[in-house]
Structure formats: structure tokens, C-alpha cells
Amino acid sequence: MGEDKIAPNNTCDENAFMCRNKVCIPKQFVCDHDDDCGDGSDESLQCGYRQCNTEEFSCADGRCLLNSQWQCDGDFDCPDHSDEAPLNPKCKSA
């Protein structure tokens, strides 16, 4: 039982996710829109992010802002800044 603890760390425990680059991250960090692995393998196409609803704004990275009125308000609400100019074409007319 105790021997597997000395083995080289090429496995993650049951609460962790193993990235392609062999880094272990907490499972709750998988599919959270942040590249926690550093190689993007925790944010793969298998994540199946939910679609934003009509009251929400959809950031370019797939995150949903709770209020579509947060776009073009001068504050970067999406971590990728896709809710504000120049990335958001709707923000042209100030």
C-alpha cells in the first residue's frame, strides 16, 4: 500500500487532473476557462462550455458575463478583454 507514494510523480491523485505536460492541477480547475496547466490541456475542446443565454454577454474565450450590458462599459469584465474596444466591434460608437 505505502510503496506507490515513493513512485515517481507521473500520476495524480483522485482529486487532481494530469495535464499533457505531466503537471497535476486540482480537478476543479479543469474547464474553468483558465489555462492552469500551461499547455492548455485543461481547457480542451472536450470541456463543452455552456452556451451563454440572451441576457449574458459571451466573451471570446467562452466565458459568460452575467449581464450583456457590461460590454462597452469601460471595464474589462472578460479576462481576454473581448467585452471592450477594440476587440468588441459593438463598442465603436461611444
N, C-alpha and C positions, 0 to 999 in steps of 0.2 A: 504493500500500500504506500509506504513512505518513499519508495525509490523514485517514483515519477516526479517528485519535487526537484530532484537533482538533475534531471534530464535537461539538455539544452532547451532554451525557451523558444521552441518552434511550434508550440501550441498555446492557445489562450484558454483561460478558464471559462466555465459555462456562462459567466456574466460579461464576457468580452467578445469582441469581434476581431478576427485576424485579417488585417489588410493584406493586399497583394505583396506589399513590401515587408511583410512579417511583423509589422508593428501591431500591438494589441491595443484596442481602444474600448471603452465601456460600450456595451450594446446600445444604450440609449442615444449614443452619438451617431449611430448609423442612420442615414436618410434624414438628417436634420438640416440639410442644405449647407452644412459647413464641411469643408474637406479636412476632416480631423486626421486622416491617415497621412496626408501629404502627397499621396499618389492618386487621390480621387476615388479609390476603390470602395470607400464607404458611402459614396454618393453615385452609385451606378444607375444604369437605366432600369434595373430591377426594383428601384425604390418605389415606383408608381406613386409619385406625389399626387395628392388630391387636387382636383380642379378648383380654382377659386370661384366663388359664386358671384352673382352680378353686383352685389354691394361691395365686393372686395376688389382691390387692385392686384393684378398679377405681376410680380417682379420678374425680370428676365431670368433669374435663377430658379424660378418655380415657387418661391415663397408667396404667400398670400398676405396682403395687408388688410386688416380688418375693415378699413374704410377707404373706398376709392377716392374720396375727397382729399386723402393725404398726398396724392400725387400733385406735383407742381406747387407745393405749399412752401418751398424754400428749405425744407428739412429733408435730409436723406433718410427715408424710412426703410428702403430696401438696402441691405448691406452692399449690393452691387451698384447702388446709386441709379438704378434704372427707373425710379419713380420721378426723377427730376431732370431738368435740362442739363446737358444737351442730349442725354440718352433717350428721354421721353419726348417724342415728336409733338405730343399734345401740349407741351409747355412753351411752345413758340410764342404765343400771344400772352404777354404778361398782363 
